[in-house]
Amino acid sequence: MVFILAVSMVRSFTDRVIGGVCGGLAALLPVNAWVFRWVFVLLAVLTGGAFAALYLLLWLALPQETLIGRGRGGAGSLLAVIVLSLVTGVAWLAAQSGNLQTASGRDVFWPGMLLALAAVFFLRQIRG
């Protein structure tokens, strides 16, 4: 069943407020899209914007649902959403505890998030 969910993960074209990420998650799981939206907003506020950056990352990484028919998001899209969410949360916790610092004491959380966004954008451009 998880494989079936992972194959059809796309950003919603019809149930969207900003990018359709929460609408796409709601189409797969038995949860209202507004629950996902409020969770993203709450986590973005609590993490100082880390989950807002995750939303942007998912917006770039997930394909858009087409008007003709429901597009396919690839075999690992839902798994990628779960993994990226966990990695973002763990990285934010590590940054808050001071574990994501260079030898000179500079925090590398936000440069890492920007690097991840740039990598997803670059891979999306290559993919077409």
C-alpha positions as CSV (number, residue, x, y, z in Angstrom):
1,M,0.0,0.0,0.0
2,V,2.8,2.4,0.8
3,F,4.2,1.7,-2.7
4,I,0.8,2.7,-4.3
5,L,0.9,6.0,-2.3
6,A,4.4,6.7,-3.3
7,V,3.8,6.2,-7.0
8,S,1.0,8.9,-7.1
9,M,2.5,11.7,-5.0
10,V,2.0,15.0,-6.8
11,R,1.3,18.6,-5.9
12,S,-2.4,19.3,-6.2
13,F,-3.6,21.6,-9.0
14,T,-7.1,22.1,-7.6
15,D,-6.6,22.0,-3.8
16,R,-3.8,24.5,-3.3
17,V,-3.3,27.8,-1.5
18,I,0.4,28.4,-2.4
19,G,2.0,25.4,-4.2
20,G,-0.3,22.5,-3.8
21,V,2.0,20.4,-1.5
22,C,-0.5,20.1,1.3
23,G,-3.3,19.4,-1.1
24,G,-1.2,16.6,-2.7
25,L,-0.5,15.1,0.7
26,A,-4.2,15.3,1.6
27,A,-5.1,13.5,-1.6
28,L,-3.0,10.5,-0.5
29,L,-3.8,10.4,3.2
30,P,-7.2,10.5,4.9
31,V,-6.5,14.0,6.4
32,N,-7.9,17.3,5.4
33,A,-5.4,19.6,3.5
34,W,-6.0,22.4,6.1
35,V,-4.6,20.1,8.8
36,F,-1.4,19.8,6.8
37,R,-1.4,23.6,6.1
38,W,-1.7,24.4,9.8
39,V,1.0,21.8,10.8
40,F,3.4,23.4,8.2
41,V,2.6,26.9,9.5
42,L,3.0,25.8,13.2
43,L,6.3,23.9,12.5
44,A,7.6,26.8,10.4
45,V,7.0,29.2,13.3
46,L,8.4,26.9,15.9
47,T,11.5,26.1,13.9
48,G,12.3,29.6,12.8
49,G,11.4,28.9,9.2
50,A,13.0,25.5,8.7
51,F,9.7,23.9,7.7
52,A,8.9,26.8,5.4
53,A,12.2,25.9,3.6
54,L,11.1,22.3,3.6
55,Y,7.8,23.4,1.9
56,L,9.8,25.2,-0.7
57,L,11.9,22.1,-1.2
58,L,8.9,19.9,-1.7
59,W,7.3,22.5,-4.0
60,L,10.3,22.2,-6.2
61,A,10.8,18.5,-5.9
62,L,7.2,17.2,-6.4
63,P,5.6,17.3,-9.9
64,Q,2.4,19.2,-10.5
65,E,-0.8,17.3,-11.1
66,T,-2.0,17.7,-14.7
67,L,-5.4,18.9,-15.8
68,I,-5.8,15.9,-18.2
69,G,-5.3,13.3,-15.6
70,R,-3.5,12.6,-12.3
71,G,0.2,12.6,-13.0
72,R,2.6,10.2,-11.4
73,G,5.2,11.5,-9.0
74,G,7.7,8.8,-9.3
75,A,8.3,5.7,-7.2
76,G,9.7,7.5,-4.2
77,S,7.9,10.8,-3.8
78,L,6.0,10.0,-0.6
79,L,9.1,8.4,0.9
80,A,11.1,11.5,-0.1
81,V,8.5,13.7,1.6
82,I,8.8,11.7,4.8
83,V,12.6,11.5,4.7
84,L,13.0,15.3,4.0
85,S,10.6,16.1,6.8
86,L,12.5,13.9,9.3
87,V,15.9,15.2,8.1
88,T,14.7,18.8,8.4
89,G,13.4,18.2,11.9
90,V,16.6,16.4,13.1
91,A,18.8,19.0,11.5
92,W,16.9,21.8,13.2
93,L,17.1,20.1,16.6
94,A,20.9,19.6,16.0
95,A,21.3,23.2,15.2
96,Q,19.4,24.3,18.3
97,S,21.6,22.1,20.5
98,G,24.8,23.6,18.8
99,N,25.8,20.4,17.0
100,L,25.7,22.0,13.5
101,Q,28.6,24.4,13.9
102,T,31.9,24.7,12.2
103,A,35.2,24.8,14.1
104,S,34.9,28.6,14.2
105,G,31.4,28.4,15.7
106,R,29.4,29.4,12.6
107,D,26.0,27.7,12.3
108,V,25.7,25.6,9.1
109,F,21.9,24.9,9.2
110,W,20.7,27.6,6.9
111,P,23.6,27.2,4.4
112,G,22.7,23.5,4.3
113,M,19.1,24.2,3.7
114,L,19.9,26.6,0.9
115,L,22.3,24.0,-0.6
116,A,19.5,21.4,-0.5
117,L,17.1,23.9,-2.2
118,A,19.7,24.6,-4.9
119,A,20.3,20.9,-5.5
120,V,16.6,20.2,-5.9
121,F,16.2,23.1,-8.2
122,F,19.2,22.0,-10.3
123,L,18.0,18.4,-10.5
124,R,14.6,19.6,-11.5
125,Q,16.1,21.7,-14.3
126,I,18.0,18.7,-15.6
127,R,14.9,16.5,-15.4
128,G,13.0,18.8,-17.7
